[in-house]
């Protein structure tokens, strides 16, 4: 029997399993998968909670998971996501992670998520010092995502200002032993930036989602209105102008098409809600507990992904969550998401801010609900094959183990 291996996982900003309840996220799933295989895992992060914007308490900061070791480093705080304080926090965290990695005994592999590039550099340096492989997991195309977040006219200036950061990204992408990514688009971007030759060590592992076990759900009635549901935060990567225009041009008040918007998102959300909640066929619920949100979503017909064209390369959790509920997808994404929908027959696409096409598609589907039902079945099959978070994490764990074993073997050859 092969001896257990030791893995260090570097990811800040992701809620820990204790905070996620029954549905841990990517690194939480990976930590669980590795420990279930009998390996040792340490997860290095900050004492500052990104989502709650507060320092974790002493008991939280010294948590010993029942399956892995959680190592939290004091790295300061920040109040705004885009601020010098956040960049300083990342630099401090990377410094502490680097020195902590050098002190870990018998470490076999370092797995680091991007963002952040500072932690990625710490992982690369530590991997060189320890003679062990480093895997970088591309969660966002950093710092390209910062450029895309700027108005189109400001992007050339933003790219120029971020030139040193792009240089850092090229270095770590080029020197990593393996790249993993949550989408083909992100992987190709990282490989190109790092000028990497094609290799089987670079692979895509989807985020995926957990199967939501619902106590009950509203049954879908083929004779009822076609219900479109959106679940999640109303962040800047999504656009809702198409819906607003379609309502103004004729979808408003139609009894055969309903929109259910679950979640919230600060001032932009409040402004959108103030404009749209006057329509009889649009319902805003505000923030709901996860189980309640998906209980409502499961009774709908179409899971909506209004992704902006500038972010078409993104592949968030949302499509997998909808698919796990057996919902057909309705998406404005023109990139990888659209390819998945077409290849697997899992949903329907429209062009961003093309209100006429959006309306015509929904009116057609409302009259042909069997198409929605078939697409929903296909979406669930896609989730079972590719989108189950536990299966995705297990495959990623196998990849890391194989890399570590190969390195271990190479060190034993005379």
N, C-alpha and C positions, 0 to 999 in steps of 0.2 A: 504494500500500500504506500502511495506517495506521501511524503511528509507534508503537513500543512504549510501554506505560504502566508506571508505577511504583506498586507496592502495598506498604503496610506492614501486616503481620499481627501482632496482639497476642494472644498466648495463652500463659499460663503453666500448668505442670503437665502438659501433654501430652508424652509421650515424643517425641523427635525421630526423624526417619526412620532415622538411623544406629542408634538404639536399638531400632527396631521391625523391622528386617530388611526382609523383602519385603512387610510389611503395615503401611504407615504409617496413622496415624489421620486425623481430619478435616482439621486444618490442614496436616499433611504432604501429604495428598492434594491439598488446594487449592493449596499452594505448587507442587507438581509440575505441576498442570493449568495454572496461570498461566504458569509458565516454559516449558512445552511449547508455549504459544501465542506465545512470544517476548517475554513481559513480564519486568520486573525485580521481584524480590520480596525484602523483608527481613522476617524473623521476629524479633520482640522478645519476650524471655522473661527469666527469672531465672537466675542462676548456681547456684541451689539446685534440686536434683532432688526434686520432690514425691514421686515413687514410691519413690525409693531413700533419701530423707531424708539426703542428703549434698551437699556442694558439688561442683560439677563441676571437673575439673582445668583447668589453664591451656589445654592443648591442646583440651580439650572446649569450653571457654568461648570459644575463638577460631576455632571450626570454620568453614571456608568450604565450604559445600555445593557440589557440582558443579552445582547448578542455582539455588540462592538463597543469600542472605546471612543468616547466623544471628547476631543481635545479642543477647548475654547481658549483663544488668545485675546488678551486685553489690547485693543487697537484703537480706542477712542470712539467718538460718536459723530454722527452728522444728522442734520435736520432736513436738508434738501438733497434730493437724488443727484442733481447736477450742481456741484459745489466743490471748492477747494478742500473742504473738510472731508468729503467722501474720498477724494483722491488720496489725501493724507492717510485716511483710515486704511485704504487698500495697500498703501506702501508699508505702513506699520505691520499690518497683518502678514504681508509677504515676508517681511524681515523675520517675524516670529516663526512663521511656518518653516522657513529655510533652516533656522537653527534647531527647531524641534525635530525636523526630519533627520538631520545629521546625528541626533542623539538616539533615534529609534534603533533598537537592536534587531538584527536579522531581517531588515526590510527587503522585500523582493521586487516591489513595483510601486511607482507613484502614479496616481490617476488624478488629474487636475482639470477642472472645468473652466472654460472661457465663456464669459468673463469670470475672473479678471486676468488681465495680462501680467500684472505684477506677481500674482500667485503662480502663474505659468512660468515666469522667469525663475522664481524661487524653486519650482519643481525641476526645471531643466538644470539649474546649477547644482541642486542637491543630487539629482540623478547622475550627473557627471562625477561628482565627488564620491558617490557610493558605488558607482559602476553598475547601476540597475536601470531598467527601462522606464521611460516616462511616456505616459499616454495623455494627450490633450483632448478633451471632449468639447466640441464646438457647440455651445448652446445658443449663442448669438454671434453674428459675424462682427466681432469687436476689433477695431473701432468703426467699422463700416456702418454699424447700426446708429452710431452717433451722427454720422453724416446724413443718413436717411431721415433722422428725426428732425433735421433742420429744414426750413423752407427751401424749395428747389433753387431759388435764386442765390441762396446763401451757401449752398453745398460746396462749390469750388473753394470758397474762403475757408469753410470748416475743414475741408480735406487738407488744405495747406497748413492750417493751424495744428492739425493732428498728425502732421508728417512724422514727428518723432515717435508717436504712438504706433503709426503704421510700420515704422522701422522695427520697433519692438515686436510687433505681431509677425513680421517676416522672419525675424530671428527665431522665435519660439516655434513657429509652424515648421520651419526648416529643420530644426534640431530635434524635434520630438521623434521618439522611436515609432510611435503610432498616433494616428489621428482617428478619433471617432466623432460622429456628428449626429444631430437629430434629423437631418435631411440631406438628400443628395446635393441640393443647392449649396448648403453650408460646407459640405465636405469638399466639393469642387472649388469653392471660393478659397478655402484654407490651403488646399493643395497648390492652387495657382499662386497664392500669395507667398507660400513657403518654397516655391519652385521645386516641388517634390516630384519624383518619378512615380509612376503608377505602381502600387504595391498592394498585396492582399492584406497588409497590416493596417491599411486605412479603410475603415468600414462605417456604414450607417447603421445606427440602432435607434429606432423611433422612440420618442417619449412614451407613447402608449398611454393607456389609462386603465384604471381598475374597473372591474365589473361592479356597478352599483346595485347592491341587493336592496330592492324596494319592498317595503312592507305591503304597499298597495300602489296602484297607479290608475289614472283615468283611462278606461279602455278607449281605443280609437274606433270611431264610428265612421264607416265609409260614406254615410249619408250626411254627416255633419260638416261644419265649416272646415276648410283646410287651415290648420294651425301652424304658424311659423314661430319657432322659439329661438331666442338668443339667451345664452347663459354665460355670465362672466363679468369682468370689469370692462368699463367703457373707455379703454385706453386709446392712445393716439394712433395705434396701428390699424384701428378699425374705422370704417366710415359708415355713417347713417344717413348721409344726405340723399342717397338713392331712395331710401324708404320715404323720406320726407317729400321728395319731389313726386314719387309715385302716388302718395296719398293726396297730394294737391291736384294731381292730374286725373284722378278717378278712382283710386282704391279706397278712399276715405269712406267709412261707413258701410262698406260692402259686407253683408252678413255671411258670405261664403268664404271670406278670407280674413283670418285674425292673426294678430301679432302679439306675442307674449315676450316681454323684455325683462329678464331676471338679472338683477345685479345693480351695481352703482359705480360711480367713478368721479366724484368731485364736481367742480363747477361745470365742465362740459356736459356731464350727465344731467345735472339739474337744468341746464339751459335746454337740452334736448327734450327732457321730460315736460318742461313748461310749454314747449311748442306742440308736442305730439299727443299728450294725454287727453286733449279735447276730442280726439277722434274716438268714436264708439268702438272701433275694431282694433284699438291699440291699448294694451294693458301693461303698466309698469308695476312691478312688485317691490322694487327696492331689494336690499340685501336679504337673502334667505340662507338658512342652514343648508349645507350641501345636500343632505338626504331629501329635504323638502323641495329644494330647487329641482332636483332630478326626478322627484315624484311627479311634479307638475310637467316637466319636460317630456317625460315618458308618455304622456297622454297626447302629445302633439304629433305632427306629421313630418315636419322639416326642421332640421337643426341648421341654424343660420350662421354662416361664417363671412361677415362683410369685411374681408381683409383688403386694405388699400393696395393698389397696384405697386406702389413703391416697396411693399413688404411681401410681394408674391412669393419670394423665396423662403419665407418663414413657414414652418410647419408646426403650429402650436398644439397644445393638448386637445383643444376644442373638437377637432374632427373625430378624434378617437373616442372622446367622451360621448359625443352624439351617436357615433356608430355602435358603441357598447350598449346603447339603449334601443338599437334597431331603428334609429331615425335616418331617413334619407337626408343628404346634405344639400344645402343651398348656399352656393359660394360665389363671391366675386373674384376670387384669386385666379390669376391667369397662369401661374407657374406650376410648381410641383403638385399642389393640391388639385388643380384642374386635371393634371395627368392621372392622378390616382382615381378621381371620380370617373374619368373616361375609361380607364383601363379596367376598373372593377365594377363599373355600372352602379356606383354607390351614391349618385346624386346628380345635381344640375347646376350649371354655371351661367352667370350673366356678367355683363361688363359693368365695371364701376361707374356710377353716375349715369347709367343708361336707364332712365326711369321707364321708358316705353318697353324696352326688352324685359326688364324686371316685372312689370305689370303683365305683359303678354304671357310670360312664362308661368306666373302664378295663376292666371286665369285659365290657361291650358291645363295645368296640373289639377286645378280645382274641379275641372270637368272630366279628368282622366286620373282618378285617384289610384287606380290599379298600378299606374307607373310609379307613383310614390311608394306603394307597398312593395313592389319588386325591388326598387332601389334601396329601401330600408332593409330588406332581407340581404341584399348584396353587401350593404354597409356592415351589417353584423358579421357576415362571413369574413369580410376584410379585417374587422377587429379581431375575430378569433384567430386568424392566421398571422397578422402582423401587429395588431394594436394592443394586445394584452400586456399591461405594464409588467406583470410578473414574468411572462415569457421573454419579453424584451430585456429585462434585467438579467435573467438567467443566461441569455445568449451573450450579453455584454460581459458577464462574469466569466463565462467560458473563454471568451476572447482574451481577457486579462490573464487568466490562469495559463493559457497556452503561451502567451508572450513571456510570462515569468518563468515557466518551465523551460522554454527554449533558451532563455538567458542563463538559467541555472545550469542547464546541460552544457552550454558553451564554456562555462567556467570550470567544468570538471574534465574537459578534454585536455590531455597532455599537450 
